Amino acid sequence: MANSQIPYKTYLSEEEIPKAWYNIRADMKTAHRPILNPGTLEPMSAEDLSPVFCSELAAQELNDTDRFIEIPDEVRELYKMYRPSPVMRAYALEKELGTPAKIYYKYEGGNTSGSHKLNSAIAQAYYAKKQGLKGVTTETGAGQWGTALAIACGFFELDCKVFMVKISSEQKPYRKAIMETYGATVTPSPSNTTNIGRKILEENPGTGGSLGCAISEAVEVAVSTEGYRYVLGSVLNQVLIHQSIIGLETKAALDRYDVYPDVLIGCAGGGSNFGGLMAPYMADRLAGKKSPYFIAVEPASCPSMTRGKFAYDFCDTGMVTPLAKMYTLGASFIPAPNHAGGLRYHGMSPILSQLYYDGYIDEARAVPQLSVFDAATLFARVEGILPAPESSHAIRVAIDEALACKESGESKTIVFGLTGTGNFDLGAYMQYADGTLNDYIPTDEDLEIGFAGIPKVE
């Protein structure tokens, strides 16, 4: 069927929701770098990880052999509450830009959490409940992951303790409110409730915090509280496995219309969305088949892929977590407090990092936040969806690629991930509208502070 006949929205049926997640590690050409014990620098086993993670999730974290992992029936049934999510044709945006490009996006905002994060939250809460745990701890930056986990814990009657980056909790109070509505306890981070939080506050008075700080506090509480484990909404291999459902659905829906992307774009903070969207298409590339041009988009204020170092580093500011081989700005890096677009993590998914280092991800592009909000408001006005600031990084580059097609006359097919809604991010939109939102791009000197703390580990 020709592209012009594709409707505005195309859905799979409930019966067509994938029955298994895809594990990209099984197809990677470079052996995955192991996560290391911070004390011994030896590779960690599932047993080593079990005091921090649920047992099944620890096993998934280290699984580099199984291409597909069955989705439990209980998880798949809960997915049916909001999945499959639609693939949309951006006809109005194409017309507004006057481009010959064909633009599609996978919209993940059609659930109460407002984002794709629920895909992994349900899975992780399920495994915690199956293990007989009382509750879980986590961190959240923009609030999407914390919201999703609060909802998922409600499904399984688990306690949920969330450490929210302090500046985000101030900028996005309604995110905090909705987490509390679903029964979660939300603590701005860094806080005085943990040893690591007190240490960070002593060393950085008045700090707005970072995801690295919040991770440290969440891990401390998890390992010191009986019946609790820590869960994470991005970066980890297990999370990219769960999020592969985004790409699997996207590919199945577009295959019906014989549509294959020339360019595939996703925002990248820790890597969960982009990793999930690209998964089945990256499988094509790894198999030597036709594949898209892959672009990972990150904020210029937190440029881990474009300006970071590919090195072993701690996953948290308190330096208590295992070391992962990833693109990193250093665990002590804290983004400028005026950065309103999420994507605040100092490092990038080890899977995405290795694929980028090996050249399988074609490009990482950093964009400043004012241009991101320019794209977000244009998209909202013509497509009718207020996008999350995180998603709007991908929109920015999708627009840029479409305009390049206009200039060259090429009719490329562009697919991007619209990770969620911006309905809880109105504070940032208000700042953009009244001119108080501005760009800050760290200097080389700023970045050197974080780089100095990266461990000397090969």
N, C-alpha and C positions, 0 to 999 in steps of 0.2 A: 504494500500500500504506500502511495506517495506521501511525502512529508506534509504536503498541503492539506491532506485529509485527516490529519491527526487532530482530535478534539482538544479543547483547552485543558481538560484533565483526562488522564487515563489511569484506571485502577486495575489491579489484579482482584480476583475474588478472594474471600476468606480462605477457601480451600487451597488457593495458590500461594499463601504465605509460606515461605521456605520452611522446610522441616529440619534443616541443619544449618548451622553457621559455618562459614568458610574460614579456615586457618591458613593465612597467607604464608606463615613461617614454613609450612611443609613444602612450599614450592620455591622458596628463596634460594638463590645460587650461592650466596655467601653464608657460611655457617653463622647462626645467630650468636652474637657475643653474650656469654652468660652474665647474669647479675651476680655481683660479688658480695660476700660477707664483709661489712665495713671493718671488722676486727682482724680477720685472717686474710682477706682478699682472695679467698677461695670461692669457687662457684657454689651457689646456694642450691640445696635440694628442696624438694617439696616439704620434707620434714623440718628443714630450717625455716621455711616460710610459714609453717602452720601456726605458730604463736601469733602471727600478724593477720594472715588471710584465712578464709574458710578453706577446708581441705580440698574440695573440688576445684575451687578457684586457683589455689596454689598449683594444682596439677595442670590446669589449663594454661597458667602462666608459663610453665616450662615445656609445654607440648609443642614439639617441632616436627612431629611425624604424621599426625592425623590431619588429612586435608579437610575433612568435614567432621563436625561435632554435633551430635543430635541435640535438637532443642527439646527440653523436657515438655511433656504434654501440658503441665500446669502453666508453664511460661508461655507456651504458644496460645493457650486459651486466653490468657490475659492480654497478649498481643492483639487479639481479635477485637479488643475494646477500642483500639485506635489504628490498627493496621489492617490491611496494607495502606500505606500513605500514598498520596497521588503524585504522579509525575505530571508537571504542568508545562504547557507550551506558552512562552511569553510573547504572544502575538502583539499585545499592546506595547510592550517595551521595544520589540523589533520595529514597529511602526514609528514610535517616538524617535528612535535612533536613526531611522532611515537606512537600516543595514540589510544587506542580503543574507546575513547570517541567520541561522535558525537556532533559537535559544530555548533550552529546556531547563527546568529545575525540579529537584526532588524536594517536596515540602514536608518537613518533619514537625511543623508547629501545631498540628491538629490534635493535641491532647492537653490536659490541664497543666502539665509541667511546662508546656510551651516549647519543647525542644526534642531532639533526638535522644537525649540522655536517658529517657525512660527505658529504652531498649536494653541497656546494660543494668539499670537499677533493678528492674524486675528480676533479671537473671541472678544478680548478686544477692538480692533479698531472698529469693527462692532457695539458693544454696545455703544461706545462713540459717534459714528456718529448718531446712532438711537436716542440718547438722545439730539442731537443737539449741541454738544460741539464743540468748536473751535480747541482744541488740547489736547494732553496728555503729561505728564512728566514721566520720568522713570530713572532708573540707569542701568548700565551694567558693568560687570566685564571683562570677557574675550572678550566681544563684540558681542557674538552670539545673545543675547536677544536684544540689541540695534539695531543690523542689522535687525533682524526679525521685530521689531516694526516699524523701519523706512520704510521697505517695505510695511507692512500692512497699515500704515498711508497713504502711497502713494495711495493704492487701494481706500481709503475712503476720500481722500483729507483733511486730518487732519494735523495740525501742530504737530511736534514731537520734544520735548526737552529732550536730553539724557545727564545725568551726568555719565561720564565714569571714573572708578577707575584710578587715575593718573598714577600709575605704569603700568597699562595695556595699557593706551593710548600711553605711551612711548615705550612699548615693541611691540605693535601691531598697528602701524600707519595706516596700510591698512584697518583695521577694521573701524577706524575713517573715513577714506576716503570713504569707501563704504556707510557708514551711511549718510555722507554729500551728496553723489551722489544721494541718494534717498530723499534728502530734509530735513534731520534732522539737528538740531543744536546740536553740541557735545561740552560739557564742561568738561575738566579734573577735577576730584574731589579728595580732597576738593579744593574749589575755593574761590576767593574773591568776587564772585557774589551773595552770600547769607550770611545771618547773621550766620547761623550754620557753613557754610564753613569757614568763617573768624575766628570763635571761635575755630574750630578744628585746623586750621593752627597756631593760636596763642599758643595753648596748645601743639601742636606737629609739630614744624617747620621742614620742609623738609620731612614730611611723604609721603609715596607712596599711602596712602589712603586705603580704604576698601569698600566693598559693603555697610556696615553699614553707612559709611560717605556719600556715594553717594545717598543712600535712603533718608537720612535726608535732603539733598539739594533738591532732586526731590520733596519730600512732601512739603517742604516750598514753593517752586515755585507754585506747584499745588494749594495749599489752598489760596495763595495770588494773584492769577491771575484769573480774571473772565473768565468763559467759559472753564476752564481746570480741568482735574482730573488726579490723579496719577494711574499708572498701574505698575504691578510687574510681572517679568518673571518666578518666582519660589516661593517656600515656601508656598504661600497662598493656601487655600482649593480650590478656584475657578480655579487656575492654574492646580492643579492635576486633577480636573474634565475634563478640556479641553484636557489634555495630556493623558487621558485614551484611546484616540483613538489609541495610539501606541500599547498598550496591546491588545485592542479589535481586531485590525487588525492582530497582531501576532498570537493570539489564533485561529482566524478564518482560517488563512492561514495554520497553522500547523495541525489543526484538520483535514484538507483534507487528510493528509497523516498519520493520526493516530499517530501523534508525540506529546508527552507531556513531558515537561522538568522535569528532576530530580533536576536540579540546575538552578536557575534564578538569574542573576547578573546584577547590574546596578551601574553606578557611582552616587554619592550622594554629592551634594554641598548644595543646598537648598531643593532638593527632587523632582523636576518636572519630570525629565526623569525616575528615578527609580520608582517613584510613578505611572507614567503613564504606564510603561511597566508591572509592577506587578499587576495592578488593577484587571483584570478579574481572574487571578490566585489566588490573595489574596481573591477574592470573594469565590473561591472554598474552601480555608482554613477556612474562617469564617463560611461557611456552613457545615463544618465538612467533606468535600470531600477530595479526593486525591489532594495533592498540592506539588509544588516544595520546595526545600530548598532555602530560600531567603537570598542573600548576598548583602548588601549595601556597596559600596566601596568608601572611602573618602581619601583625601590626609593626610599624616602623619603631614604635616605642618599646617593643619586646621582641627583638629580631633574632631568635635563637638559630634559625636555619641560615639566614642570610649573613649574619655577622658573628655567630657563635662558633665554638670549637667542637669538633667531633672527638669526644674524650669520655673517659669514665668519670662520672660525677655523682654526688649524692642527689637523691630525688627530693630532698627537703632541706630547708634552711638550717634546722637544728642538727643536721648531719647525723641522724640516727638510723636512717633507712639504708637498704642495700645500695650499692653503686651500680649504675646502668651506663652502658656505652651509648651516648646520644649526642646530638647537637645541643650545646648548653651555653648559657651566659654566666654560669657559676651559680651555685646554690644560694649564695648571699645576695644575688641580684634582686632588687626590688623595683618594679616599674614606677614611673612617675605617677603621683596620685591623680593627675588630671586625665589619665588614660581611662576612657569611659567605655571602651569596646570589648571588655573581657579579654580572653586570650592572654592571660597574664603570667603563664608559667615560664620558668627560666629554662626549661628543657623541652625536648621534642621526643615523641614516641621512639623507642629504640628500633622498632620495625621501620618506621618512616625514615629515621635517621640513616639506617643502613642502606635502604633503597635509594635514598638521595645521594649518599656517599658513593654508591656503586653506579649511579647514573640512570637508574630505572625511573626515578621521578625526574622529569626533565628540568623543572625550574621551581625555585622558591622565590617569591616576590614579596617584598615588604611595602606596605602602603600606609601613608599618614592618615590620622583619624578624620581630619576635616574632609578629605576627599572621599573617605568611606561614608560619612554622613551625607555628603552631596549625592552619592549613589543611592543611599538608603532612601532619602526623601523622594528622589526621582522615581525609584522603583515603587514606593508606596503610592504615589500619585497616579501612576499609570496602570499598575497591576493590582492595586486594591488591598495589598497585604503590607502591614507595617513590619519590616523585617528586624530581627535581632541585630544589634550592632556587630556581633561576631559574624553572623551570616553575611552581613553587608560588606565584609572584606572580600568575600567571593563575588558578590554582586559588582563591586567596583572593578574587579579584573574581568569579569564577564562582559561588562559594558566596554571596557577598554579593548578587549579582543573583538567585540562586535564592531566597534568604530574602526578598528584596523581593517576589518573585512570591507567596511564601507569605502575606505580609502583605496584598498587594493582591488575591490570588485569580486573578491572570493566569497563563495557561499559556504562557509564552514558550519558544522553542527557543533554547538557549544552546550555543554551540560554542566550545571553547577549545583551545589548543595545549599538549599535554603534550610539551615539547621533549626530555625525556630522563629517564633514571633517576638516582636519588640514591645509588646503591650506592657511589660513590666519595666521597660527601660525609658520611660517618658522623661525622667530627670535628665538623661543625656540628650534626648531630643530637644528638651527645653533649653538646655545650655547651648546646643547648636543653633537654635532659632534666635536666641537673644545675643549671640556673639561672644559668650563667655567660655565656650569650648575652644581649646587651641591645641596645636600640635607641639609635642616635645619628642625630639629624637635624641637618644643618648649619644654623647660624644665618645670618641675612642677612649678618652680618659675615664669616663663613667664605666665603660665596659671592662676596663682593666681591673677595676676594683673587684668585680665578680670573678674574672679570669684568675686572679691571684690566688683564689681559694680552691681552685680545681685540683684534686689530688693528682699526684704524679704517679699514675698507674697506667701501664701499657695494656 
